[in-house]
């Protein structure tokens, strides 16, 4: 499965790891914060474990995955 280090604001390290087709496990500083999914042409929050994974952050992280992946 693919894993991407996501450049983000601040000094936190965000990573997205593909667990299934179009489903990504998101971590911040190696702490699980949730899952996001690519569905129907856009990114959506699948599961939220921490408050840091807001709708806006889901879109920003998803856009960066798209750029890294060249979707």
CHARMM-style PDB file with segment names, atoms N, HN, CA, C and O in Angstrom:
ATOM      1  N   UNK     1       0.835  -1.179   0.000  1.00  0.00      PROA
ATOM      2  CA  UNK     1       0.000   0.000   0.000  1.00  0.00      PROA
ATOM      3  C   UNK     1       0.885   1.249   0.000  1.00  0.00      PROA
ATOM      4  O   UNK     1       2.009   1.234   0.502  1.00  0.00      PROA
ATOM      5  N   UNK     2       0.359   2.312  -0.566  1.00  0.00      PROA
ATOM      6  HN  UNK     2      -0.554   2.325  -0.974  1.00  0.00      PROA
ATOM      7  CA  UNK     2       1.097   3.567  -0.673  1.00  0.00      PROA
ATOM      8  C   UNK     2       1.081   4.329   0.640  1.00  0.00      PROA
ATOM      9  O   UNK     2       0.120   4.262   1.406  1.00  0.00      PROA
ATOM     10  N   UNK     3       2.179   5.064   0.887  1.00  0.00      PROA
ATOM     11  HN  UNK     3       2.959   5.118   0.265  1.00  0.00      PROA
ATOM     12  CA  UNK     3       2.236   5.956   2.041  1.00  0.00      PROA
ATOM     13  C   UNK     3       2.834   7.276   1.576  1.00  0.00      PROA
ATOM     14  O   UNK     3       3.831   7.298   0.854  1.00  0.00      PROA
ATOM     15  N   UNK     4       2.215   8.376   1.998  1.00  0.00      PROA
ATOM     16  HN  UNK     4       1.406   8.358   2.585  1.00  0.00      PROA
ATOM     17  CA  UNK     4       2.658   9.711   1.614  1.00  0.00      PROA
ATOM     18  C   UNK     4       2.896  10.546   2.856  1.00  0.00      PROA
ATOM     19  O   UNK     4       2.104  10.527   3.798  1.00  0.00      PROA
ATOM     20  N   UNK     5       4.017  11.292   2.844  1.00  0.00      PROA
ATOM     21  HN  UNK     5       4.660  11.308   2.079  1.00  0.00      PROA
ATOM     22  CA  UNK     5       4.235  12.289   3.887  1.00  0.00      PROA
ATOM     23  C   UNK     5       3.662  13.585   3.355  1.00  0.00      PROA
ATOM     24  O   UNK     5       4.044  14.044   2.279  1.00  0.00      PROA
ATOM     25  N   UNK     6       2.741  14.178   4.107  1.00  0.00      PROA
ATOM     26  HN  UNK     6       2.430  13.805   4.981  1.00  0.00      PROA
ATOM     27  CA  UNK     6       1.988  15.337   3.653  1.00  0.00      PROA
ATOM     28  C   UNK     6       2.615  16.610   4.207  1.00  0.00      PROA
ATOM     29  O   UNK     6       2.656  16.799   5.423  1.00  0.00      PROA
ATOM     30  N   UNK     7       3.108  17.493   3.323  1.00  0.00      PROA
ATOM     31  HN  UNK     7       3.075  17.339   2.335  1.00  0.00      PROA
ATOM     32  CA  UNK     7       3.595  18.787   3.806  1.00  0.00      PROA
ATOM     33  C   UNK     7       2.411  19.603   4.313  1.00  0.00      PROA
ATOM     34  O   UNK     7       1.416  19.757   3.606  1.00  0.00      PROA
ATOM     35  N   UNK     8       2.513  20.121   5.523  1.00  0.00      PROA
ATOM     36  HN  UNK     8       3.322  19.995   6.098  1.00  0.00      PROA
ATOM     37  CA  UNK     8       1.388  20.804   6.154  1.00  0.00      PROA
ATOM     38  C   UNK     8       1.903  21.972   6.966  1.00  0.00      PROA
ATOM     39  O   UNK     8       3.104  22.070   7.219  1.00  0.00      PROA
ATOM     40  N   UNK     9       1.027  22.842   7.371  1.00  0.00      PROA
ATOM     41  HN  UNK     9       0.052  22.762   7.165  1.00  0.00      PROA
ATOM     42  CA  UNK     9       1.386  24.019   8.156  1.00  0.00      PROA
ATOM     43  C   UNK     9       1.928  23.594   9.522  1.00  0.00      PROA
ATOM     44  O   UNK     9       1.420  22.652  10.130  1.00  0.00      PROA
ATOM     45  N   UNK    10       2.947  24.283   9.993  1.00  0.00      PROA
ATOM     46  HN  UNK    10       3.359  25.049   9.499  1.00  0.00      PROA
ATOM     47  CA  UNK    10       3.505  23.986  11.312  1.00  0.00      PROA
ATOM     48  C   UNK    10       4.594  22.939  11.240  1.00  0.00      PROA
ATOM     49  O   UNK    10       5.059  22.579  10.159  1.00  0.00      PROA
ATOM     50  N   UNK    11       4.991  22.460  12.393  1.00  0.00      PROA
ATOM     51  HN  UNK    11       4.613  22.753  13.271  1.00  0.00      PROA
ATOM     52  CA  UNK    11       6.082  21.494  12.444  1.00  0.00      PROA
ATOM     53  C   UNK    11       5.595  20.072  12.696  1.00  0.00      PROA
ATOM     54  O   UNK    11       6.377  19.222  13.120  1.00  0.00      PROA
ATOM     55  N   UNK    12       4.344  19.805  12.448  1.00  0.00      PROA
ATOM     56  HN  UNK    12       3.708  20.496  12.104  1.00  0.00      PROA
ATOM     57  CA  UNK    12       3.771  18.469  12.620  1.00  0.00      PROA
ATOM     58  C   UNK    12       4.012  17.649  11.357  1.00  0.00      PROA
ATOM     59  O   UNK    12       4.032  18.191  10.252  1.00  0.00      PROA
ATOM     60  N   UNK    13       4.193  16.350  11.524  1.00  0.00      PROA
ATOM     61  HN  UNK    13       4.176  15.910  12.422  1.00  0.00      PROA
ATOM     62  CA  UNK    13       4.393  15.456  10.389  1.00  0.00      PROA
ATOM     63  C   UNK    13       3.108  14.662  10.172  1.00  0.00      PROA
ATOM     64  O   UNK    13       2.714  13.855  11.014  1.00  0.00      PROA
ATOM     65  N   UNK    14       2.470  14.898   9.042  1.00  0.00      PROA
ATOM     66  HN  UNK    14       2.790  15.553   8.358  1.00  0.00      PROA
ATOM     67  CA  UNK    14       1.254  14.178   8.671  1.00  0.00      PROA
ATOM     68  C   UNK    14       1.616  13.111   7.650  1.00  0.00      PROA
ATOM     69  O   UNK    14       2.419  13.350   6.748  1.00  0.00      PROA
ATOM     70  N   UNK    15       1.021  11.932   7.798  1.00  0.00      PROA
ATOM     71  HN  UNK    15       0.369  11.737   8.531  1.00  0.00      PROA
ATOM     72  CA  UNK    15       1.219  10.855   6.837  1.00  0.00      PROA
ATOM     73  C   UNK    15      -0.132  10.263   6.473  1.00  0.00      PROA
ATOM     74  O   UNK    15      -1.042  10.179   7.298  1.00  0.00      PROA
ATOM     75  N   UNK    16      -0.235   9.858   5.220  1.00  0.00      PROA
ATOM     76  HN  UNK    16       0.504   9.927   4.550  1.00  0.00      PROA
ATOM     77  CA  UNK    16      -1.436   9.191   4.724  1.00  0.00      PROA
ATOM     78  C   UNK    16      -1.012   7.834   4.180  1.00  0.00      PROA
ATOM     79  O   UNK    16      -0.146   7.752   3.309  1.00  0.00      PROA
ATOM     80  N   UNK    17      -1.620   6.776   4.693  1.00  0.00      PROA
ATOM     81  HN  UNK    17      -2.323   6.843   5.401  1.00  0.00      PROA
ATOM     82  CA  UNK    17      -1.294   5.427   4.242  1.00  0.00      PROA
ATOM     83  C   UNK    17      -2.544   4.787   3.661  1.00  0.00      PROA
ATOM     84  O   UNK    17      -3.592   4.736   4.305  1.00  0.00      PROA
ATOM     85  N   UNK    18      -2.418   4.306   2.449  1.00  0.00      PROA
ATOM     86  HN  UNK    18      -1.567   4.347   1.926  1.00  0.00      PROA
ATOM     87  CA  UNK    18      -3.531   3.628   1.791  1.00  0.00      PROA
ATOM     88  C   UNK    18      -3.760   2.281   2.466  1.00  0.00      PROA
ATOM     89  O   UNK    18      -2.843   1.468   2.576  1.00  0.00      PROA
ATOM     90  N   UNK    19      -5.000   2.050   2.920  1.00  0.00      PROA
ATOM     91  HN  UNK    19      -5.745   2.711   2.831  1.00  0.00      PROA
ATOM     92  CA  UNK    19      -5.327   0.777   3.559  1.00  0.00      PROA
ATOM     93  C   UNK    19      -6.229  -0.081   2.677  1.00  0.00      PROA
ATOM     94  O   UNK    19      -6.196  -1.310   2.747  1.00  0.00      PROA
ATOM     95  N   UNK    20      -7.027   0.574   1.856  1.00  0.00      PROA
ATOM     96  HN  UNK    20      -7.054   1.572   1.799  1.00  0.00      PROA
ATOM     97  CA  UNK    20      -7.873  -0.074   0.857  1.00  0.00      PROA
ATOM     98  C   UNK    20      -7.915   0.875  -0.326  1.00  0.00      PROA
ATOM     99  O   UNK    20      -7.370   1.977  -0.266  1.00  0.00      PROA
ATOM    100  N   UNK    21      -8.555   0.453  -1.388  1.00  0.00      PROA
ATOM    101  HN  UNK    21      -8.999  -0.443  -1.437  1.00  0.00      PROA
ATOM    102  CA  UNK    21      -8.673   1.341  -2.536  1.00  0.00      PROA
ATOM    103  C   UNK    21      -9.440   2.601  -2.124  1.00  0.00      PROA
ATOM    104  O   UNK    21     -10.575   2.528  -1.653  1.00  0.00      PROA
ATOM    105  N   UNK    22      -8.792   3.764  -2.313  1.00  0.00      PROA
ATOM    106  HN  UNK    22      -7.870   3.823  -2.695  1.00  0.00      PROA
ATOM    107  CA  UNK    22      -9.368   5.087  -2.036  1.00  0.00      PROA
ATOM    108  C   UNK    22      -9.640   5.361  -0.555  1.00  0.00      PROA
ATOM    109  O   UNK    22     -10.402   6.274  -0.236  1.00  0.00      PROA
ATOM    110  N   UNK    23      -9.044   4.602   0.345  1.00  0.00      PROA
ATOM    111  HN  UNK    23      -8.426   3.861   0.086  1.00  0.00      PROA
ATOM    112  CA  UNK    23      -9.194   4.828   1.784  1.00  0.00      PROA
ATOM    113  C   UNK    23      -7.806   5.020   2.385  1.00  0.00      PROA
ATOM    114  O   UNK    23      -6.910   4.202   2.178  1.00  0.00      PROA
ATOM    115  N   UNK    24      -7.639   6.115   3.135  1.00  0.00      PROA
ATOM    116  HN  UNK    24      -8.367   6.779   3.303  1.00  0.00      PROA
ATOM    117  CA  UNK    24      -6.332   6.465   3.689  1.00  0.00      PROA
ATOM    118  C   UNK    24      -6.417   6.649   5.195  1.00  0.00      PROA
ATOM    119  O   UNK    24      -7.323   7.305   5.708  1.00  0.00      PROA
ATOM    120  N   UNK    25      -5.457   6.058   5.891  1.00  0.00      PROA
ATOM    121  HN  UNK    25      -4.721   5.524   5.474  1.00  0.00      PROA
ATOM    122  CA  UNK    25      -5.306   6.228   7.342  1.00  0.00      PROA
ATOM    123  C   UNK    25      -4.391   7.425   7.549  1.00  0.00      PROA
ATOM    124  O   UNK    25      -3.281   7.455   7.016  1.00  0.00      PROA
ATOM    125  N   UNK    26      -4.840   8.411   8.314  1.00  0.00      PROA
ATOM    126  HN  UNK    26      -5.741   8.387   8.747  1.00  0.00      PROA
ATOM    127  CA  UNK    26      -4.092   9.644   8.521  1.00  0.00      PROA
ATOM    128  C   UNK    26      -3.488   9.640   9.923  1.00  0.00      PROA
ATOM    129  O   UNK    26      -4.168   9.354  10.908  1.00  0.00      PROA
ATOM    130  N   UNK    27      -2.187   9.966   9.991  1.00  0.00      PROA
ATOM    131  HN  UNK    27      -1.635  10.198   9.190  1.00  0.00      PROA
ATOM    132  CA  UNK    27      -1.518  10.102  11.278  1.00  0.00      PROA
ATOM    133  C   UNK    27      -0.858  11.474  11.357  1.00  0.00      PROA
ATOM    134  O   UNK    27      -0.469  12.055  10.344  1.00  0.00      PROA
ATOM    135  N   UNK    28      -0.742  11.972  12.573  1.00  0.00      PROA
ATOM    136  HN  UNK    28      -1.058  11.500  13.396  1.00  0.00      PROA
ATOM    137  CA  UNK    28       0.003  13.205  12.834  1.00  0.00      PROA
ATOM    138  C   UNK    28       1.027  12.872  13.902  1.00  0.00      PROA
ATOM    139  O   UNK    28       0.677  12.434  14.997  1.00  0.00      PROA
ATOM    140  N   UNK    29       2.297  13.084  13.576  1.00  0.00      PROA
ATOM    141  HN  UNK    29       2.582  13.440  12.686  1.00  0.00      PROA
ATOM    142  CA  UNK    29       3.393  12.713  14.483  1.00  0.00      PROA
ATOM    143  C   UNK    29       3.230  11.275  14.979  1.00  0.00      PROA
ATOM    144  O   UNK    29       3.384  10.990  16.166  1.00  0.00      PROA
ATOM    145  N   UNK    30       2.916  10.381  14.042  1.00  0.00      PROA
ATOM    146  HN  UNK    30       2.792  10.614  13.078  1.00  0.00      PROA
ATOM    147  CA  UNK    30       2.741   8.942  14.294  1.00  0.00      PROA
ATOM    148  C   UNK    30       1.579   8.601  15.218  1.00  0.00      PROA
ATOM    149  O   UNK    30       1.523   7.489  15.743  1.00  0.00      PROA
ATOM    150  N   UNK    31       0.654   9.527  15.430  1.00  0.00      PROA
ATOM    151  HN  UNK    31       0.700  10.430  15.004  1.00  0.00      PROA
ATOM    152  CA  UNK    31      -0.562   9.272  16.209  1.00  0.00      PROA
ATOM    153  C   UNK    31      -1.757   9.245  15.249  1.00  0.00      PROA
ATOM    154  O   UNK    31      -1.960  10.181  14.476  1.00  0.00      PROA
ATOM    155  N   UNK    32      -2.529   8.186  15.303  1.00  0.00      PROA
ATOM    156  HN  UNK    32      -2.364   7.425  15.931  1.00  0.00      PROA
ATOM    157  CA  UNK    32      -3.704   8.042  14.440  1.00  0.00      PROA
ATOM    158  C   UNK    32      -4.702   9.167  14.710  1.00  0.00      PROA
ATOM    159  O   UNK    32      -5.059   9.428  15.859  1.00  0.00      PROA
ATOM    160  N   UNK    33      -5.156   9.840  13.627  1.00  0.00      PROA
ATOM    161  HN  UNK    33      -4.867   9.628  12.693  1.00  0.00      PROA
ATOM    162  CA  UNK    33      -6.178  10.882  13.803  1.00  0.00      PROA
ATOM    163  C   UNK    33      -7.431  10.631  12.976  1.00  0.00      PROA
ATOM    164  O   UNK    33      -8.425  11.335  13.156  1.00  0.00      PROA
ATOM    165  N   UNK    34      -7.420   9.650  12.074  1.00  0.00      PROA
ATOM    166  HN  UNK    34      -6.613   9.078  11.927  1.00  0.00      PROA
ATOM    167  CA  UNK    34      -8.639   9.344  11.346  1.00  0.00      PROA
ATOM    168  C   UNK    34      -8.407   8.720   9.982  1.00  0.00      PROA
ATOM    169  O   UNK    34      -7.273   8.465   9.577  1.00  0.00      PROA
ATOM    170  N   UNK    35      -9.518   8.480   9.279  1.00  0.00      PROA
ATOM    171  HN  UNK    35     -10.439   8.687   9.608  1.00  0.00      PROA
ATOM    172  CA  UNK    35      -9.498   7.945   7.925  1.00  0.00      PROA
ATOM    173  C   UNK    35     -10.198   8.928   6.997  1.00  0.00      PROA
ATOM    174  O   UNK    35     -11.192   9.550   7.372  1.00  0.00      PROA
ATOM    175  N   UNK    36      -9.670   9.063   5.780  1.00  0.00      PROA
ATOM    176  HN  UNK    36      -8.863   8.558   5.475  1.00  0.00      PROA
ATOM    177  CA  UNK    36     -10.360   9.833   4.750  1.00  0.00      PROA
ATOM    178  C   UNK    36     -10.520   8.948   3.517  1.00  0.00      PROA
ATOM    179  O   UNK    36      -9.737   8.026   3.289  1.00  0.00      PROA
ATOM    180  N   UNK    37     -11.551   9.248   2.729  1.00  0.00      PROA
ATOM    181  HN  UNK    37     -12.187   9.997   2.914  1.00  0.00      PROA
ATOM    182  CA  UNK    37     -11.870   8.437   1.553  1.00  0.00      PROA
ATOM    183  C   UNK    37     -12.091   9.337   0.341  1.00  0.00      PROA
ATOM    184  O   UNK    37     -12.676  10.416   0.440  1.00  0.00      PROA
ATOM    185  N   UNK    38     -11.604   8.858  -0.814  1.00  0.00      PROA
ATOM    186  HN  UNK    38     -11.129   7.982  -0.895  1.00  0.00      PROA
ATOM    187  CA  UNK    38     -11.872   9.493  -2.100  1.00  0.00      PROA
ATOM    188  C   UNK    38     -13.117   8.827  -2.660  1.00  0.00      PROA
ATOM    189  O   UNK    38     -13.108   7.624  -2.923  1.00  0.00      PROA
ATOM    190  N   UNK    39     -14.193   9.594  -2.846  1.00  0.00      PROA
ATOM    191  HN  UNK    39     -14.200  10.570  -2.632  1.00  0.00      PROA
ATOM    192  CA  UNK    39     -15.447   9.012  -3.308  1.00  0.00      PROA
ATOM    193  C   UNK    39     -16.237  10.041  -4.095  1.00  0.00      PROA
ATOM    194  O   UNK    39     -16.319  11.202  -3.695  1.00  0.00      PROA
ATOM    195  N   UNK    40     -16.812   9.627  -5.200  1.00  0.00      PROA
ATOM    196  HN  UNK    40     -16.745   8.684  -5.525  1.00  0.00      PROA
ATOM    197  CA  UNK    40     -17.656  10.488  -6.040  1.00  0.00      PROA
ATOM    198  C   UNK    40     -16.963  11.792  -6.413  1.00  0.00      PROA
ATOM    199  O   UNK    40     -17.587  12.853  -6.419  1.00  0.00      PROA
ATOM    200  N   UNK    41     -15.669  11.709  -6.725  1.00  0.00      PROA
ATOM    201  HN  UNK    41     -15.163  10.847  -6.720  1.00  0.00      PROA
ATOM    202  CA  UNK    41     -14.935  12.881  -7.191  1.00  0.00      PROA
ATOM    203  C   UNK    41     -14.472  13.838  -6.117  1.00  0.00      PROA
ATOM    204  O   UNK    41     -14.066  14.956  -6.436  1.00  0.00      PROA
ATOM    205  N   UNK    42     -14.517  13.440  -4.845  1.00  0.00      PROA
ATOM    206  HN  UNK    42     -14.846  12.532  -4.587  1.00  0.00      PROA
ATOM    207  CA  UNK    42     -14.072  14.331  -3.773  1.00  0.00      PROA
ATOM    208  C   UNK    42     -13.638  13.565  -2.539  1.00  0.00      PROA
ATOM    209  O   UNK    42     -13.838  12.355  -2.433  1.00  0.00      PROA
ATOM    210  N   UNK    43     -13.044  14.290  -1.613  1.00  0.00      PROA
ATOM    211  HN  UNK    43     -12.882  15.273  -1.698  1.00  0.00      PROA
ATOM    212  CA  UNK    43     -12.553  13.702  -0.368  1.00  0.00      PROA
ATOM    213  C   UNK    43     -13.577  13.883   0.739  1.00  0.00      PROA
ATOM    214  O   UNK    43     -14.206  14.934   0.859  1.00  0.00      PROA
ATOM    215  N   UNK    44     -13.735  12.835   1.550  1.00  0.00      PROA
ATOM    216  HN  UNK    44     -13.224  11.981   1.453  1.00  0.00      PROA
ATOM    217  CA  UNK    44     -14.665  12.921   2.675  1.00  0.00      PROA
ATOM    218  C   UNK    44     -14.055  12.254   3.901  1.00  0.00      PROA
ATOM    219  O   UNK    44     -13.199  11.377   3.789  1.00  0.00      PROA
ATOM    220  N   UNK    45     -14.504  12.681   5.056  1.00  0.00      PROA
ATOM    221  HN  UNK    45     -15.199  13.394   5.147  1.00  0.00      PROA
ATOM    222  CA  UNK    45     -14.055  12.118   6.324  1.00  0.00      PROA
ATOM    223  C   UNK    45     -14.760  10.792   6.545  1.00  0.00      PROA
ATOM    224  O   UNK    45     -15.989  10.727   6.538  1.00  0.00      PROA
ATOM    225  N   UNK    46     -13.991   9.747   6.740  1.00  0.00      PROA
ATOM    226  HN  UNK    46     -12.992   9.800   6.746  1.00  0.00      PROA
ATOM    227  CA  UNK    46     -14.554   8.421   6.970  1.00  0.00      PROA
ATOM    228  C   UNK    46     -14.675   8.138   8.470  1.00  0.00      PROA
ATOM    229  O   UNK    46     -15.698   7.636   8.936  1.00  0.00      PROA
ATOM    230  N   UNK    47     -13.627   8.464   9.210  1.00  0.00      PROA
ATOM    231  HN  UNK    47     -12.796   8.872   8.832  1.00  0.00      PROA
ATOM    232  CA  UNK    47     -13.616   8.230  10.655  1.00  0.00      PROA
ATOM    233  C   UNK    47     -12.710   9.278  11.287  1.00  0.00      PROA
ATOM    234  O   UNK    47     -11.628   9.561  10.772  1.00  0.00      PROA
ATOM    235  N   UNK    48     -13.147   9.847  12.391  1.00  0.00      PROA
ATOM    236  HN  UNK    48     -14.026   9.617  12.809  1.00  0.00      PROA
ATOM    237  CA  UNK    48     -12.410  10.921  13.052  1.00  0.00      PROA
ATOM    238  C   UNK    48     -12.066  10.501  14.473  1.00  0.00      PROA
ATOM    239  O   UNK    48     -12.956  10.267  15.291  1.00  0.00      PROA
ATOM    240  N   UNK    49     -10.762  10.407  14.766  1.00  0.00      PROA
ATOM    241  HN  UNK    49     -10.040  10.597  14.101  1.00  0.00      PROA
ATOM    242  CA  UNK    49     -10.340  10.032  16.112  1.00  0.00      PROA
ATOM    243  C   UNK    49      -9.878  11.236  16.918  1.00  0.00      PROA
ATOM    244  O   UNK    49      -9.874  11.201  18.148  1.00  0.00      PROA
ATOM    245  N   UNK    50      -9.491  12.291  16.233  1.00  0.00      PROA
ATOM    246  HN  UNK    50      -9.494  12.320  15.234  1.00  0.00      PROA
ATOM    247  CA  UNK    50      -9.002  13.502  16.904  1.00  0.00      PROA
ATOM    248  C   UNK    50      -9.680  14.715  16.277  1.00  0.00      PROA
ATOM    249  O   UNK    50     -10.094  14.670  15.119  1.00  0.00      PROA
ATOM    250  N   UNK    51      -9.791  15.789  17.038  1.00  0.00      PROA
ATOM    251  HN  UNK    51      -9.455  15.825  17.979  1.00  0.00      PROA
ATOM    252  CA  UNK    51     -10.449  16.997  16.546  1.00  0.00      PROA
ATOM    253  C   UNK    51      -9.667  17.686  15.436  1.00  0.00      PROA
ATOM    254  O   UNK    51     -10.231  18.506  14.712  1.00  0.00      PROA
ATOM    255  N   UNK    52      -8.382  17.375  15.282  1.00  0.00      PROA
ATOM    256  HN  UNK    52      -7.924  16.708  15.870  1.00  0.00      PROA
ATOM    257  CA  UNK    52      -7.555  18.032  14.274  1.00  0.00      PROA
ATOM    258  C   UNK    52      -7.984  17.716  12.847  1.00  0.00      PROA
ATOM    259  O   UNK    52      -7.660  18.465  11.925  1.00  0.00      PROA
ATOM    260  N   UNK    53      -8.700  16.633  12.657  1.00  0.00      PROA
ATOM    261  HN  UNK    53      -8.964  16.025  13.406  1.00  0.00      PROA
ATOM    262  CA  UNK    53      -9.106  16.236  11.314  1.00  0.00      PROA
ATOM    263  C   UNK    53     -10.466  16.851  11.000  1.00  0.00      PROA
ATOM    264  O   UNK    53     -11.502  16.192  11.095  1.00  0.00      PROA
ATOM    265  N   UNK    54     -10.441  18.129  10.624  1.00  0.00      PROA
ATOM    266  HN  UNK    54      -9.600  18.664  10.547  1.00  0.00      PROA
ATOM    267  CA  UNK    54     -11.657  18.868  10.291  1.00  0.00      PROA
ATOM    268  C   UNK    54     -11.984  18.673   8.818  1.00  0.00      PROA
ATOM    269  O   UNK    54     -11.176  18.121   8.071  1.00  0.00      PROA
ATOM    270  N   UNK    55     -13.151  19.118   8.399  1.00  0.00      PROA
ATOM    271  HN  UNK    55     -13.807  19.566   9.006  1.00  0.00      PROA
ATOM    272  CA  UNK    55     -13.541  19.025   6.992  1.00  0.00      PROA
ATOM    273  C   UNK    55     -12.549  19.778   6.109  1.00  0.00      PROA
ATOM    274  O   UNK    55     -12.201  19.313   5.023  1.00  0.00      PROA
ATOM    275  N   UNK    56     -12.098  20.934   6.573  1.00  0.00      PROA
ATOM    276  HN  UNK    56     -12.380  21.311   7.455  1.00  0.00      PROA
ATOM    277  CA  UNK    56     -11.122  21.713   5.799  1.00  0.00      PROA
ATOM    278  C   UNK    56      -9.799  20.955   5.679  1.00  0.00      PROA
ATOM    279  O   UNK    56      -9.207  20.911   4.601  1.00  0.00      PROA
ATOM    280  N   UNK    57      -9.335  20.360   6.779  1.00  0.00      PROA
ATOM    281  HN  UNK    57      -9.817  20.395   7.654  1.00  0.00      PROA
ATOM    282  CA  UNK    57      -8.091  19.596   6.735  1.00  0.00      PROA
ATOM    283  C   UNK    57      -8.207  18.369   5.837  1.00  0.00      PROA
ATOM    284  O   UNK    57      -7.246  18.001   5.162  1.00  0.00      PROA
ATOM    285  N   UNK    58      -9.376  17.738   5.825  1.00  0.00      PROA
ATOM    286  HN  UNK    58     -10.157  18.038   6.373  1.00  0.00      PROA
ATOM    287  CA  UNK    58      -9.594  16.587   4.943  1.00  0.00      PROA
ATOM    288  C   UNK    58      -9.379  17.006   3.497  1.00  0.00      PROA
ATOM    289  O   UNK    58      -8.715  16.297   2.740  1.00  0.00      PROA
ATOM    290  N   UNK    59      -9.933  18.150   3.103  1.00  0.00      PROA
ATOM    291  HN  UNK    59     -10.472  18.726   3.718  1.00  0.00      PROA
ATOM    292  CA  UNK    59      -9.778  18.628   1.730  1.00  0.00      PROA
ATOM    293  C   UNK    59      -8.325  18.971   1.421  1.00  0.00      PROA
ATOM    294  O   UNK    59      -7.824  18.632   0.349  1.00  0.00      PROA
ATOM    295  N   UNK    60      -7.645  19.641   2.353  1.00  0.00      PROA
ATOM    296  HN  UNK    60      -8.052  19.916   3.224  1.00  0.00      PROA
ATOM    297  CA  UNK    60      -6.240  20.008   2.141  1.00  0.00      PROA
ATOM    298  C   UNK    60      -5.352  18.771   2.035  1.00  0.00      PROA
ATOM    299  O   UNK    60      -4.502  18.687   1.148  1.00  0.00      PROA
ATOM    300  N   UNK    61      -5.547  17.826   2.927  1.00  0.00      PROA
ATOM    301  HN  UNK    61      -6.238  17.894   3.647  1.00  0.00      PROA
ATOM    302  CA  UNK    61      -4.764  16.589   2.884  1.00  0.00      PROA
ATOM    303  C   UNK    61      -5.068  15.826   1.597  1.00  0.00      PROA
ATOM    304  O   UNK    61      -4.155  15.325   0.941  1.00  0.00      PROA
ATOM    305  N   UNK    62      -6.345  15.736   1.237  1.00  0.00      PROA
ATOM    306  HN  UNK    62      -7.087  16.143   1.770  1.00  0.00      PROA
ATOM    307  CA  UNK    62      -6.736  15.054   0.005  1.00  0.00      PROA
ATOM    308  C   UNK    62      -6.119  15.676  -1.233  1.00  0.00      PROA
ATOM    309  O   UNK    62      -5.658  14.960  -2.121  1.00  0.00      PROA
ATOM    310  N   UNK    63      -6.103  17.011  -1.306  1.00  0.00      PROA
ATOM    311  HN  UNK    63      -6.477  17.593  -0.584  1.00  0.00      PROA
ATOM    312  CA  UNK    63      -5.485  17.701  -2.442  1.00  0.00      PROA
ATOM    313  C   UNK    63      -3.995  17.387  -2.523  1.00  0.00      PROA
ATOM    314  O   UNK    63      -3.453  17.205  -3.613  1.00  0.00      PROA
ATOM    315  N   UNK    64      -3.342  17.325  -1.382  1.00  0.00      PROA
ATOM    316  HN  UNK    64      -3.782  17.473  -0.496  1.00  0.00      PROA
ATOM    317  CA  UNK    64      -1.909  17.028  -1.376  1.00  0.00      PROA
ATOM    318  C   UNK    64      -1.652  15.576  -1.777  1.00  0.00      PROA
ATOM    319  O   UNK    64      -0.669  15.290  -2.461  1.00  0.00      PROA
ATOM    320  N   UNK    65      -2.524  14.658  -1.361  1.00  0.00      PROA
ATOM    321  HN  UNK    65      -3.322  14.890  -0.805  1.00  0.00      PROA
ATOM    322  CA  UNK    65      -2.400  13.266  -1.812  1.00  0.00      PROA
ATOM    323  C   UNK    65      -2.557  13.219  -3.327  1.00  0.00      PROA
ATOM    324  O   UNK    65      -1.791  12.536  -4.007  1.00  0.00      PROA
ATOM    325  N   UNK    66      -3.546  13.938  -3.864  1.00  0.00      PROA
ATOM    326  HN  UNK    66      -4.169  14.493  -3.312  1.00  0.00      PROA
ATOM    327  CA  UNK    66      -3.757  13.969  -5.313  1.00  0.00      PROA
ATOM    328  C   UNK    66      -2.506  14.437  -6.041  1.00  0.00      PROA
ATOM    329  O   UNK    66      -2.109  13.847  -7.046  1.00  0.00      PROA
ATOM    330  N   UNK    67      -1.885  15.500  -5.531  1.00  0.00      PROA
ATOM    331  HN  UNK    67      -2.208  15.979  -4.715  1.00  0.00      PROA
ATOM    332  CA  UNK    67      -0.672  16.023  -6.174  1.00  0.00      PROA
ATOM    333  C   UNK    67       0.467  15.015  -6.119  1.00  0.00      PROA
ATOM    334  O   UNK    67       1.172  14.810  -7.107  1.00  0.00      PROA
ATOM    335  N   UNK    68       0.642  14.387  -4.964  1.00  0.00      PROA
ATOM    336  HN  UNK    68       0.069  14.553  -4.161  1.00  0.00      PROA
ATOM    337  CA  UNK    68       1.718  13.409  -4.818  1.00  0.00      PROA
ATOM    338  C   UNK    68       1.455  12.158  -5.653  1.00  0.00      PROA
ATOM    339  O   UNK    68       2.382  11.557  -6.197  1.00  0.00      PROA
ATOM    340  N   UNK    69       0.200  11.778  -5.748  1.00  0.00      PROA
ATOM    341  HN  UNK    69      -0.553  12.266  -5.307  1.00  0.00      PROA
ATOM    342  CA  UNK    69      -0.194  10.569  -6.464  1.00  0.00      PROA
ATOM    343  C   UNK    69      -0.385  10.821  -7.959  1.00  0.00      PROA
ATOM    344  O   UNK    69      -0.336   9.887  -8.760  1.00  0.00      PROA
ATOM    345  N   UNK    70      -0.601  12.071  -8.330  1.00  0.00      PROA
ATOM    346  HN  UNK    70      -0.642  12.829  -7.680  1.00  0.00      PROA
ATOM    347  CA  UNK    70      -0.904  12.444  -9.730  1.00  0.00      PROA
ATOM    348  C   UNK    70      -2.147  11.718 -10.204  1.00  0.00      PROA
ATOM    349  O   UNK    70      -2.155  11.094 -11.265  1.00  0.00      PROA
ATOM    350  N   UNK    71      -3.224  11.813  -9.380  1.00  0.00      PROA
ATOM    351  HN  UNK    71      -3.217  12.321  -8.518  1.00  0.00      PROA
ATOM    352  CA  UNK    71      -4.498  11.136  -9.636  1.00  0.00      PROA
ATOM    353  C   UNK    71      -4.998  11.462 -11.026  1.00  0.00      PROA
ATOM    354  OT1 UNK    71      -6.059  10.985 -11.428  1.00  0.00      PROA
TER     355      UNK     71
END
